Amino acid sequence: EPTVRTELMEQIPPIAIFLQESRPKFPTAFFEYLMPIVVRYLTDVNNQVRKAGQEALLILLEQDLVAQSDIENKVCPILLDLSAPDSDDEYKVEAVNIICKMASMLSRTTVEHMLLPRFCELCSDGKLFQVRKICAANFGDICNAVGQEATERLLIPKFFELCSDSVWGMRKACAECFMAVSYTTSPEVRRSKLSPLFISLISDTCRWVRQAAFQSLGPFISTFANPSSAGLYIREDGTLSIRPSMQDVNSNTCQPSNNVTSVSSSTLSR
């Protein structure tokens, strides 16, 4: 019964945490018994079971409970198969979604060598606009996961494609993540390539795209600032934040020295 398999998936993370805490007593139980179940349920015929399996996998990755060898030899191959060009549409959409979500939890080497080539292919998927939209919405996270060199060499050309996509929702998603993409690039790429690209979005024929671009204008401009003097930086959750200067810290002894002021995109774009 699918409901039984779904319930089982929901119990996997707490069992895995228990086994990790009791590892001297159960040194290989998770890798021998639980991990194969999680991997198998990623391809289950029932979509609720697959969804539960995907959620369980993300929790396990977040808790750092999955070995690097299992990620590279078991999880990534399954996701690459599910996101292949000839894969079922529903499976492909789910696979690209989980690839984007897990990218920030994996090592840069794993993402760049195993997942990035497929992500670039999916950005150009001409069959399913849902796949391209997921790629566009998570583009900044992928850039952050692979770093500046891979972003400029492989991802920026794909970002240009998505920014000129015929579906306006794609261009809107690109405008919304523009700051995160810009933050990952060098000042020269930011000035010579991304600035003209942003102007095209802010002049887009669709008002929803223009509105999203104007809301991202302030955050995008902030990426041109010198972090050491402006104190601007991007937190792990993608929020643009400001570190107070030492003068401000010293003038207010009630505040802890590591206090950080968070600035949302909507605040900066007003």
Order of alpha helices (4+ residues) and beta strands (2+ residues): alpha-alpha-alpha-alpha-alpha-alpha-alpha-alpha-alpha-alpha-alpha-alpha-alpha-alpha-beta-beta-alpha-beta-alpha
